[in-house]
Amino acid sequence: MDDLIKLDVIDLVLALGLIGISIALSAWQKLGLEVQYLFAAGRSILQLMVVGYLLALIFALNNPIAVLAILGIMLTIASIVAKNRISNKIKGLFAIVWGSLFASSFLTLSYTILAIVQPDTWYQPQYLIPIAGMVLGHAINGASLAGERLVSNINNHRLEIETHLCLGATPKQAITVYRKEAIRIGIVPTLNQMMVVGMVSLPGMFTGQVLAGSDPLEAASYQILILFVLAAANLMTVFLVSEGVYRKFFDRNIQLIL
């Protein structure tokens, strides 16, 4: 394998030319996206550089407390993002999302790190932090899609749900159809990605490892692992979020309240 071709500051400046082309096209077509492109590019550079320096420090420390602190911050930010996408009117929603993300991430990461990857130490940041980032990134998308759809379905079908309740159904039975639909919506993007990976798209982890000089077969092996981890974590998260969200719509008297 050839040595990794490193990008310097000049290369990154040249890469900004692509943003310049996008801004020029937006201005030419009068799309009004010029400022958004500039803001997004600036924010991307700032965030990734900060993360790069921060992870370099964490990698150098190789300390479990520092690693867990980073994971806690990532989990909290992911929970806030997912909660805001679902609803700002449901009390206790942040706790539901945080708990769901924590449970699904803990289970899948523990299994992956301890049973499959087996690094020298369980907290080795080279493996734990990137995998956790991918898990949380996909999980918040699934949680957001499923939670938003479930809230919308319940609000749009209140009469049908109340009719089921009047006929003796439990809250869970009354919203079963809508919850199943929400869960399917939440996991469809992950399933679609798995269906076309390698034929239509090359995932970021695979291409990143290949660009870094890894053997393509080794990169493919890691990508298979990650896809399966994401599939499991996403389904767990969607299941737990939908379970917690629907309970917020009913009181102790089995009445629809929100």
C-alpha positions in Angstrom: 0.0 0.0 0.0 1.2 3.5 -0.8 1.8 5.9 2.1 -1.0 8.2 3.1 -1.1 11.4 1.1 -1.6 14.1 3.7 -3.5 17.3 3.1 -1.9 20.6 4.1 -3.4 24.0 4.6 -3.0 24.8 0.9 -4.9 21.7 -0.1 -7.8 22.7 2.3 -7.8 26.2 0.8 -8.1 24.7 -2.7 -10.9 22.6 -1.4 -12.8 25.8 -0.5 -12.9 26.3 -4.3 -15.6 23.7 -4.4 -17.7 25.8 -2.0 -16.9 28.8 -4.2 -18.3 27.0 -7.2 -21.5 26.1 -5.2 -21.9 29.7 -4.1 -21.4 30.9 -7.7 -24.0 28.4 -9.0 -26.4 29.6 -6.3 -25.9 33.2 -7.2 -26.3 32.4 -10.9 -29.6 30.6 -10.4 -30.7 33.2 -7.8 -31.3 30.5 -5.2 -30.4 32.7 -2.3 -28.2 30.0 -0.7 -24.9 31.9 -0.7 -24.9 33.0 2.9 -26.0 29.5 4.0 -23.1 27.9 2.1 -20.7 30.3 3.7 -22.1 29.7 7.1 -22.2 26.0 6.7 -18.6 25.8 5.4 -17.3 28.0 8.2 -19.1 26.0 10.8 -17.9 22.7 9.4 -14.3 23.9 9.4 -14.5 25.2 13.0 -16.3 22.1 14.4 -14.1 19.6 12.7 -10.8 21.4 13.6 -12.0 21.6 17.2 -12.9 18.0 17.3 -9.6 17.0 15.6 -7.6 18.8 18.3 -9.8 17.5 21.1 -9.6 13.9 19.9 -5.8 14.2 19.5 -5.7 15.2 23.2 -8.0 12.4 24.3 -6.0 9.9 22.3 -2.8 11.1 23.9 -4.3 10.9 27.4 -5.8 7.4 26.8 -7.7 7.8 30.1 -11.1 6.1 30.7 -12.5 9.2 32.6 -11.7 11.5 29.6 -13.2 9.0 27.1 -16.4 8.6 29.2 -16.6 12.4 29.5 -16.5 12.8 25.7 -19.0 10.1 25.2 -21.3 11.7 27.8 -21.1 15.0 26.0 -21.8 13.4 22.6 -24.8 11.5 24.1 -26.3 14.7 25.6 -25.9 16.7 22.4 -27.4 13.9 20.4 -30.4 13.7 22.8 -31.0 17.4 22.6 -31.0 17.3 18.8 -33.3 14.3 18.6 -35.7 15.8 21.2 -36.0 19.1 19.4 -36.8 17.3 16.1 -39.5 15.2 17.7 -41.4 17.8 19.8 -40.9 20.7 22.2 -44.3 20.2 23.9 -43.9 16.8 25.5 -42.6 17.0 29.1 -39.8 14.6 30.0 -39.0 13.9 26.3 -35.3 14.7 26.8 -35.1 12.0 29.5 -36.8 9.5 27.3 -34.5 10.1 24.3 -31.4 10.3 26.5 -32.2 7.0 28.2 -33.1 5.3 24.9 -29.8 6.4 23.3 -27.8 5.4 26.4 -29.3 2.0 26.6 -29.0 1.1 22.9 -25.5 2.6 22.6 -24.3 0.9 25.8 -25.6 -2.5 24.7 -24.3 -2.4 21.2 -20.9 -0.8 22.0 -20.3 -3.2 24.9 -20.9 -6.2 22.6 -18.9 -4.8 19.8 -15.9 -3.7 21.8 -15.7 -6.6 24.3 -16.8 -9.5 22.1 -15.7 -8.5 18.6 -13.0 -5.8 18.3 -11.3 -6.6 21.7 -8.8 -3.8 21.9 -6.1 -3.9 24.6 -8.3 -1.8 26.9 -12.1 -1.4 26.6 -11.8 2.4 26.7 -9.2 2.6 23.9 -10.4 5.9 22.2 -9.2 4.9 18.7 -12.1 2.4 18.6 -14.7 3.4 21.2 -15.2 7.1 20.2 -15.5 6.8 16.4 -17.9 3.8 16.7 -19.9 5.6 19.4 -20.1 8.7 17.1 -21.4 6.6 14.2 -23.9 4.8 16.4 -25.3 8.1 17.9 -25.4 9.8 14.6 -27.6 7.1 13.0 -29.6 6.6 16.2 -30.7 10.2 16.5 -32.0 10.1 12.9 -34.0 7.0 13.6 -35.3 8.3 16.9 -36.2 11.6 15.3 -38.1 10.0 12.4 -39.9 7.5 14.5 -40.8 9.9 17.3 -42.0 12.6 15.0 -44.1 10.2 13.0 -45.6 8.7 16.2 -46.5 12.1 17.6 -48.0 13.1 14.3 -50.0 9.9 14.0 -51.5 10.1 17.5 -52.4 13.8 17.0 -54.0 13.0 13.6 -56.0 10.0 14.7 -57.2 11.0 18.1 -60.8 9.9 17.4 -59.8 6.4 16.3 -57.6 6.0 19.3 -60.3 7.2 21.7 -62.8 4.8 20.1 -60.4 1.9 20.7 -60.1 3.0 24.3 -63.9 3.2 24.8 -64.1 -0.4 23.4 -61.8 -1.6 26.1 -58.4 -1.5 24.4 -55.3 -0.6 26.4 -53.3 2.5 25.3 -50.7 0.2 23.8 -53.3 -1.7 21.8 -55.0 1.5 20.7 -51.8 2.9 19.1 -50.2 -0.4 17.9 -50.7 0.4 14.2 -49.3 3.9 14.5 -46.4 2.8 16.6 -45.4 0.0 14.1 -45.6 2.5 11.3 -43.3 4.9 13.2 -40.8 2.2 14.0 -40.7 1.2 10.3 -40.1 4.8 9.3 -37.3 5.0 11.8 -35.4 2.0 10.5 -36.0 2.3 6.8 -33.0 4.6 6.1 -30.6 2.1 7.8 -32.1 -0.9 5.9 -31.9 1.1 2.6 -28.3 1.8 3.2 -27.6 -1.9 3.9 -29.4 -2.9 0.7 -27.3 -0.7 -1.6 -23.9 -0.6 0.2 -21.1 -1.5 -2.2 -23.3 -1.4 -5.3 -24.6 2.1 -5.3 -22.7 3.8 -2.4 -19.5 3.4 -0.6 -19.9 4.3 3.1 -17.7 6.9 4.7 -15.8 4.5 7.0 -14.9 2.2 4.1 -13.7 5.0 1.8 -11.9 6.7 4.8 -9.9 3.5 5.6 -9.1 2.9 1.9 -7.9 6.5 1.5 -5.8 6.0 4.7 -4.0 3.1 3.1 -5.9 0.1 4.7 -6.4 -3.1 2.8 -9.8 -2.9 1.0 -10.8 -6.3 2.4 -10.0 -5.1 5.9 -11.9 -2.0 5.3 -14.9 -4.0 4.0 -14.8 -6.2 7.2 -15.0 -3.1 9.4 -17.8 -1.6 7.4 -19.8 -4.8 7.7 -19.3 -4.7 11.4 -20.4 -1.1 11.6 -23.5 -1.6 9.5 -24.7 -4.4 11.7 -23.9 -2.3 14.8 -25.9 0.6 13.4 -28.8 -1.7 12.5 -29.1 -3.1 16.0 -28.6 0.2 17.8 -31.1 2.0 15.5 -33.8 -0.5 16.1 -33.3 -0.6 19.8 -33.4 3.2 20.0 -36.5 3.5 17.8 -38.2 0.8 19.9 -37.4 2.5 23.2 -38.2 6.0 22.0 -41.6 5.0 20.6 -42.4 3.2 23.9 -41.6 6.2 26.0 -43.3 8.7 23.7 -46.6 7.0 23.4 -46.9 6.7 27.2 -46.8 10.5 27.5 -50.1 10.7 25.7 -52.0 8.8 28.3 -52.8 9.4 32.0 -53.4 6.9 34.7 -57.1 6.7 33.9 -56.1 5.5 30.4 -57.3 8.8 28.8 -55.7 10.5 25.8 -54.4 13.8 27.3 -52.0 15.5 24.9 
